[in-house]
Structures are given as C-alpha cells and as structure tokens.
Amino acid sequence: MKARNFERKQPTELTIYYGKIKCADCGNTLTRKKGRSKIYYYCSSYVRNNTCTSHGIKEEQIEAIVLQLINKQIELAVSYTHLRAHETE
C-alpha cells in the first residue's frame, strides 16, 4: 500500500491562539473548530487520525484562563514593586 502524502492546509484566518495551545495528553496543538454558536479547540491528533482521546475546550474558557494568568502576573509585578519599595526605605 502506498503512503499518501498530505499537504498541510494553511489556516484561512490566523487567530491569537494559533499554534500556542497544546494537548495535555499528547503535546500536539489544538485545532480550532466552529460550532453552531461557540468556537472549540480539539486535539489535532484526534481530529486527524484518532491517535489521542476526544477532548476539547471552548474558546471562552481559554480566554478566561488567559485573563486569570495575566491578572496573576500583574499581581506578582505589583507585589514585587511594593517589596522593592520597602527594601529601599
């Protein structure tokens, strides 16, 4: 049986998360899929060839997690600034 060569499709629209979100199980990137009213990200290994489990996450959940992480970094920066200010007093 001949091996089939697949040409990777370039995304028609690049998104902020393109190539940045990885599957916790297999490490491959998550693929963006539009549902009826929501956008989901699924493991690309599962989508392409079922070599991973079926799992996904809503884009709005990703946005909430990213916002939490940004807020935590801001808190850490403010705490560090206050700590440094007290050291110089």
N, C-alpha and C positions, 0 to 999 in steps of 0.2 A: 504494500500500500504506500502510495506516495505521500510525503509530508506536504501539507498545504501551507503556503506562505500567506500570512495575513498582513496586510498593510494597516498600520495603526492609523485610525482616523484622528485628525486634528480636531479639537473641540471647536464648535462653531462660535461659542462665546466663552471667553475666559472669565472665571469667577474668582472672587477673593480667596477661596479655599482650594483652588485648583492645584492638585498635586501635593498639598500640605497635610491632609488628614489621612492617617494610616490606620489600617485594621489592627486592632489589639491582638488578634489571634495569629494572623499570618504576616503582617507587616506590609502588605500591599496597599496601594492607595484606594481611597473610597471613590466611587463613581457617582456622579450627580444624576438623579432621575426626577423628572417632574411627575407628580401625581395629579389627581383631579384638582385639588386645592392647595396642596403642600409640595414642598421640594424635599426629597430624601437623598441620603448618601448611603450607598451599599458597597460592600466589599467587592472590588473589581475581580478578584479571583473567583468568587462565587458567580458573579454576573457572567464572566467569560466562559468558565469551564467547570464550575461546581467543585473546585478544589478546596474551598473553605465553607464555613457554615453560612446559612442565610441569616443575616442580621443587618440592620440599618439604623439610621438616626435621622430625625427631622432636622432640616436646616435651622429652624428656630431654636432647637435645643443646642445646636452647635454655637449659634450666636449668643445664647445665654451663658454658655460655658466660657466662651472667649471674653465676654464682658466681665464675668466673675474674675477671670485671670488678670485682665487689665486692671480692674479695681484693686486686686490684691497687690499688684506691682506698684500701684500708686500709693497704697497704704504703706508698703515697705519703704518706698522712697521718702515719704513724709516722715516716717518713724526714724529713718536714718538721718534725715536733715535735723530733726529735733535732738537726736542723740549727739550729733556732731556739734550742734549749737551749745549744748550743755558741757561738752568737753572743753570748749574754749573759754568758758566763763571762769 
